[in-house]
C-alpha cells in the first residue's frame, strides 16, 4: 500500500467534497503532497483528524468547521409525492444510491447512502432532505470500504458511457461524411446531450459547494 492509499484508507469515503476537493482520493493526494491541512473532513470528525495525524506524523488540529459540522450519520430522503423525475439527484450521487428514471419518481437506497448531501442542492423542487439514520449508529471502516468500491464502480461506468457516446458520434460522422462531405456538423446527439447534462450538473454542484463554503 503506497502512502496515498494509506491516507485514503483513513478517510470516510463519503465523497462529499466538503474538504474542497473532488472526493476523498484527491484530498488524500493533497494531504500527501502537503497542499491541504488534515482537519478539513467533517464526516471524519475529530477521530478522523487524529487518524490522519498519526499516519502523516502531524500534530492534531481542531476540525475546521468552516467546512461543515461533524453530524450524526444521516441519509437522504426524497419526498416522492413532489419528485418530478429530473434525474439531477441521480447524477449527483457519487455512489449510485438513488434509483429512478427520467420523469419517474426517484428513491434513495438508504443502506447505500453515504450522507454526503450532494443530491440536495441540485433538486429543483427541494424535495430532498437529510435525516439522521435510525437507529443511530457510527460510520464504520466497512461502510467506507463499501462506499469506495461503489464510487469506483460509478466512475468506471461513467467513463465507459462517455467513451461509448464518443464512439457513436464518430461512427455517425463517418457514415455521413462520404455522402455529403460539405454538410455542417451533425446536431447534438445522445452523447453530446449527455455531456451538456454533465456540464450543467457540475456547474450546479460548484454553486452548491460555493454556497456551503460561505
C-alpha positions as CSV (number, residue, x, y, z in Angstrom):
1,X,0.0,0.0,0.0
2,X,1.5,3.3,-1.1
3,X,1.3,6.5,1.1
4,X,-1.7,7.9,-0.8
5,X,-3.6,4.6,-0.3
6,X,-2.7,4.6,3.4
7,X,-4.1,8.2,3.8
8,X,-7.1,7.4,1.7
9,X,-7.9,4.5,3.9
10,X,-8.3,6.9,6.9
11,X,-11.0,8.9,5.1
12,X,-14.7,8.1,5.3
13,X,-15.2,7.8,1.5
14,X,-18.4,9.8,1.6
15,X,-17.1,11.7,-1.5
16,X,-18.9,14.8,-0.1
17,X,-16.3,17.3,-1.4
18,X,-16.7,19.5,1.7
19,X,-12.9,19.3,2.0
20,X,-12.7,21.4,-1.2
21,X,-11.5,18.5,-3.4
22,X,-13.5,16.3,-5.8
23,X,-13.6,13.4,-3.5
24,X,-11.6,11.5,-0.8
25,X,-8.8,10.3,-3.1
26,X,-7.9,13.8,-4.4
27,X,-7.9,15.1,-0.8
28,X,-5.6,12.2,0.2
29,X,-3.3,13.2,-2.6
30,X,-3.3,16.8,-1.4
31,X,-2.5,15.7,2.1
32,X,0.4,13.6,1.0
33,X,1.7,16.5,-1.1
34,X,1.4,18.8,1.8
35,X,-1.1,21.0,0.0
36,X,-4.0,20.7,2.5
37,X,-4.4,20.6,6.2
38,X,-5.6,17.4,7.9
39,X,-8.7,18.9,9.5
40,X,-11.0,19.6,6.5
41,X,-13.1,16.4,6.6
42,X,-16.4,17.0,8.5
43,X,-17.7,13.4,8.1
44,X,-14.5,12.1,9.7
45,X,-14.7,14.5,12.6
46,X,-12.1,14.7,15.3
47,X,-11.5,11.0,15.2
48,X,-10.7,11.2,11.5
49,X,-8.3,14.2,12.1
50,X,-6.5,12.1,14.8
51,X,-6.1,9.2,12.4
52,X,-4.7,11.4,9.7
53,X,-2.3,13.0,12.1
54,X,-1.0,9.6,13.1
55,X,-0.5,8.4,9.6
56,X,1.1,11.7,8.4
57,X,3.1,12.4,11.5
58,X,1.5,15.8,12.0
59,X,0.0,17.4,15.1
60,X,-3.7,17.0,15.8
61,X,-5.8,20.1,14.8
62,X,-9.3,21.0,15.7
63,X,-11.9,20.3,13.0
64,X,-12.2,23.2,10.5
65,X,-15.9,23.8,11.0
66,X,-16.0,26.3,8.1
67,X,-16.1,23.1,6.0
68,X,-19.1,21.8,7.8
69,X,-20.0,20.3,11.2
70,X,-19.4,16.7,12.2
71,X,-23.0,15.4,12.4
72,X,-24.5,12.0,13.3
73,X,-24.8,9.7,10.4
74,X,-27.5,10.9,8.0
75,X,-29.2,9.6,4.9
76,X,-31.1,11.4,2.1
77,X,-34.9,11.0,1.8
78,X,-36.9,12.0,-1.3
79,X,-40.4,13.2,-0.9
80,X,-41.7,11.1,-3.7
81,X,-45.0,13.0,-4.0
82,X,-43.1,16.1,-5.1
83,X,-40.4,14.4,-7.1
84,X,-40.6,15.4,-10.8
85,X,-38.1,12.8,-12.1
86,X,-35.5,15.2,-13.3
87,X,-32.6,12.7,-12.6
88,X,-30.3,15.5,-11.3
89,X,-30.0,13.8,-7.9
90,X,-29.1,10.5,-9.6
91,X,-26.4,12.3,-11.5
92,X,-25.1,14.0,-8.3
93,X,-24.9,10.9,-6.1
94,X,-21.3,9.7,-6.0
95,X,-22.2,6.1,-5.1
96,X,-25.3,5.4,-7.2
97,X,-27.5,5.2,-4.1
98,X,-30.5,6.8,-5.9
99,X,-32.7,4.8,-8.3
100,X,-35.2,6.0,-10.8
101,X,-35.6,7.2,-14.4
102,X,-36.4,10.3,-16.3
103,X,-39.9,11.6,-15.4
104,X,-40.3,8.8,-12.9
105,X,-40.1,9.3,-9.2
106,X,-36.7,8.5,-7.5
107,X,-35.9,6.6,-4.4
108,X,-32.9,6.7,-2.1
109,X,-31.4,3.3,-1.2
110,X,-30.8,4.2,2.4
111,X,-28.4,1.3,3.0
112,X,-26.1,2.7,0.3
113,X,-26.4,6.4,1.1
114,X,-23.2,8.0,2.5
115,X,-24.9,11.1,3.8
116,X,-22.8,13.3,1.5
117,X,-25.9,15.6,0.8
118,X,-24.7,16.3,-2.8
119,X,-28.1,15.4,-4.0
120,X,-29.9,18.2,-2.1
121,X,-28.7,21.3,-3.9
122,X,-29.4,20.2,-7.5
123,X,-33.1,19.3,-6.8
124,X,-35.2,22.0,-8.5
125,X,-38.2,21.3,-6.3
126,X,-36.4,21.0,-2.9
127,X,-37.9,17.5,-2.3
128,X,-34.8,16.0,-0.7
129,X,-34.0,16.3,2.9
130,X,-31.2,14.8,5.1
131,X,-32.4,12.8,8.1
132,X,-30.5,11.0,10.9
133,X,-30.1,7.3,10.5
134,X,-32.4,5.3,12.7
135,X,-31.4,3.5,14.8
136,X,-28.4,5.9,15.2
137,X,-25.0,4.3,14.5
138,X,-21.5,5.3,13.6
139,X,-20.0,5.2,10.1
140,X,-17.5,2.3,10.1
141,X,-14.4,1.3,8.1
142,X,-16.6,-1.4,6.4
143,X,-19.0,1.3,5.4
144,X,-16.1,3.3,4.0
145,X,-14.7,0.3,2.1
146,X,-18.1,-0.4,0.5
147,X,-18.6,3.3,-0.4
148,X,-15.2,3.4,-2.0
149,X,-16.0,0.4,-4.1
150,X,-19.3,1.8,-5.3
151,X,-17.7,5.1,-6.1
152,X,-15.0,3.5,-8.2
153,X,-17.7,1.4,-10.0
154,X,-19.6,4.5,-10.8
155,X,-16.6,6.3,-12.1
156,X,-15.7,3.4,-14.3
157,X,-19.3,3.3,-15.6
158,X,-19.3,7.0,-16.4
159,X,-16.0,6.7,-18.2
160,X,-17.3,3.7,-20.2
161,X,-20.5,5.5,-21.1
162,X,-18.6,8.6,-22.2
163,X,-16.3,6.6,-24.4
164,X,-19.3,4.7,-25.9
165,X,-21.0,8.1,-26.6
166,X,-17.9,9.4,-28.4
167,X,-17.6,6.2,-30.4
168,X,-21.2,6.5,-31.5
169,X,-20.7,10.1,-32.6
170,X,-17.6,9.2,-34.6
171,X,-19.4,6.3,-36.3
172,X,-22.3,8.6,-37.1
173,X,-20.0,11.2,-38.6
174,X,-18.1,8.6,-40.6
175,X,-21.3,7.4,-42.2
176,X,-22.5,10.9,-43.1
177,X,-19.2,12.4,-44.4
178,X,-18.9,10.3,-47.7
179,X,-22.5,11.1,-48.7
180,X,-22.3,14.8,-48.0
181,X,-18.8,16.0,-47.3
182,X,-19.8,19.6,-47.1
183,X,-22.7,19.1,-44.7
184,X,-22.4,21.0,-41.4
185,X,-21.5,19.1,-38.3
186,X,-24.4,16.8,-37.0
187,X,-26.7,18.3,-34.5
188,X,-26.3,17.3,-30.8
189,X,-27.0,13.6,-30.3
190,X,-27.3,11.5,-27.2
191,X,-23.6,11.7,-26.4
192,X,-23.4,15.5,-26.8
193,X,-26.6,15.9,-24.8
194,X,-25.2,13.7,-22.0
195,X,-22.0,15.9,-22.0
196,X,-24.2,19.0,-21.7
197,X,-26.1,17.5,-18.8
198,X,-22.9,16.6,-17.0
199,X,-21.6,20.2,-17.6
200,X,-24.8,21.6,-16.1
201,X,-24.6,19.3,-13.2
202,X,-21.0,20.2,-12.5
203,X,-21.9,23.9,-12.5
204,X,-24.8,23.3,-10.1
205,X,-22.6,21.3,-7.7
206,X,-19.9,24.0,-7.9
207,X,-22.5,26.6,-6.9
208,X,-23.7,24.4,-4.1
209,X,-20.2,24.0,-2.8
210,X,-19.6,27.7,-3.0
211,X,-22.8,28.4,-1.0
212,X,-21.8,25.8,1.6
213,X,-18.4,27.5,1.9
214,X,-19.9,30.8,2.9
